[in-house]
Amino acid sequence: MEIDVSQLLKAPGQAIALAFEEQWVPLEFGQEKLEFVKPVSVSGTAAKVGRLIQVKGEIRTEIRRQCGRCLEPYTFPLEVPLEVEYLPLHEVAEGPAGQEDRDKFTIFTGKAVFLDTEIKAAMVLDLPISGLCQESCKGLCPKCGQNLNEGECQCPRGEIDPRLAVLQKLLKEV
């Protein structure tokens, strides 16, 4: 997603409204592939503030994930704030002060800024590490692999780990 900032660079204090919508290809997130069910939409403003271009807005979309307990796919809505500050390359100071600029801001050249990298970063940072299809997800049976959300399995429940059998003996004695 690209914003033409040529007018903002000429007029400090000016702002422009943003409204983008774009279908994205799946995104790799660790071992998981995030598929976009809905287009990624961005709304907000871009403004010239001092020597910076500030972009503030919100990202909205829906992604398909795999539940961390039952491994079933589910749809996860994302509403993520977006706040990025861009600094034109010609505004970067020389020497050590310039390194501070490079660390604090996204540097750009030309008459446009590109939001894709910042949008991806904002979305990935907002995702829970291991998503759940629902808070009450029961997961899979560790013995037979039955999805416990769909029904109970036939595995015996009274079995105990042989390493802990001594502890069970102590409970019977009390």
N, C-alpha and C positions, 0 to 999 in steps of 0.2 A: 504494500500500500504506500503510495507516494503522495506527498503534499508539496504543491508548488508554493514556495515561500518567497518568491521574488518580490512580491508587493510588501510583504512584512519586513524584508530587509531594508526597504527604502523608507518605511514609516514606523518609527518607534511608537509603541502604545496601541497600534492597530491589532485587531484580532479577526480571525476568520473561523467560521463554523465548519466542522468536519462531519461528514456522514459517508461512511464507506460500507460496502457489503461485498464479500468475496468468498467463493467456495475454495477451501484449502485441501490439499492432498494430505493423507495421514501423516502424523508427526510421531517420530520415534521418541519415547520417553523411557530410558533405561531398557528393560526387557519388554516393555509394553508398547503397543502400537495404538496411538490415539486416532480414531477415525472421527471426522467431523460429520455429524448428522445434519446440522444446519450450517448455513454460511456464517463466517466470522464477520460480525458487524462492529464497527467502531464509530462512536459518536462523541463529540466534544468540541474543543476549540484549540486553535494554535494562535499564539500571540507573541509579539516582539516585546520582550521585557529587558531593558538595558541592552546588553550585547547578546542576549540569548533568545532562542526561539523555544517557548514553553508549550508543550502539548499536554493537555489535560482532557481526560474523557473516560469512557467506559467501553470495555470489550464484552460482547455477548455472543454466545454460541452454545451448542450442545455437542457433546462428544460421546462416543461409545467406548466404554471401558470394560475390563474384565474384573469381576468381583474378587477381592482378595481372599474370601473364605470359601465360596461355592464354585468359583471359576466361571460363572454364567455371565454373559454380556449384559450390560445395562446402560441406560442413557443418563448422562450426568450434565446438568445445566451449569454453565460457567458465566458468571458476571464478575468481571475483574476490573478494578480501577487501573487506569493508565496515566502515568505521569512521567514525562521524559523532558530533559532539557538538552537542547542541541546548541552547539557553539560553532559558528563558521570558522573554517580553518584560518582565515586571515585575521581573526580575533585572538588566536592562541598566542600567548606571550612567548618570548624567546627565553631560553635557560630554564632554571629550576621552577620558576613560576609556571612555565608552559607545561611542565610535567603534571603539576597539580590540576591544570585545566583538563588535560587528557584523561586524568583519573576520575574527575568529577562529572564531566559532560560527555555526550556523544558528539564527536567532531564530524562535520560534514563539509563538503565542497559543492560548488555549483548553486543552482537555484531551487533545489528540491531536497527534502529529507525523506528517508525511507523508514517506515515503521515496522516492517516485518520482524526483524530481530527482536525489537523491544516488545512487540505483541507476543511472540512465542515465549520469551522469557517471563513475561507477566503471567501468562496462562500456566506455564509449567510450575512456576513458584507458588501459584494459588492452588494447585491440585493436592489433595491428600496423598500421602505416600502410597498407601494401600487403600484404594476405594472399596466401599461396600455397596452392594445393590440395595440394601436396607439395613438399618441399625440392628434389627433383630435377626439378621441372617444367621442360620445355624451351621452353615458350612457343610463340609463333607465328613462322612464317617472315616476315621483314620484306618480302619481295617479293610472295609469293602469298597469305599469310594462313593457310596450312595449319597445323593444330595439330600440332606436332612430337611430342607425346606419343602421337598416334595413328598416326604413321608419317612417314617422310621425304617431302619434296616433290621435284618434278622440276626445281627451279631450279638453274642452274649454280652450283657452289661456288667456282670459280676466279676469278670476276669480282672486280675490285678497284675501289675508288673512283678515278675518273680523276684526282682531285687528289693521290692518293698513288702514281700510276704511276711518277713519277720515283724514288721510294724503291725500288720494285721493281726498276728498272733498276740501281740501285746494288748491290742484293743479288746480281744476276746477275753483275756485274763482279768481285765478291770471290771 
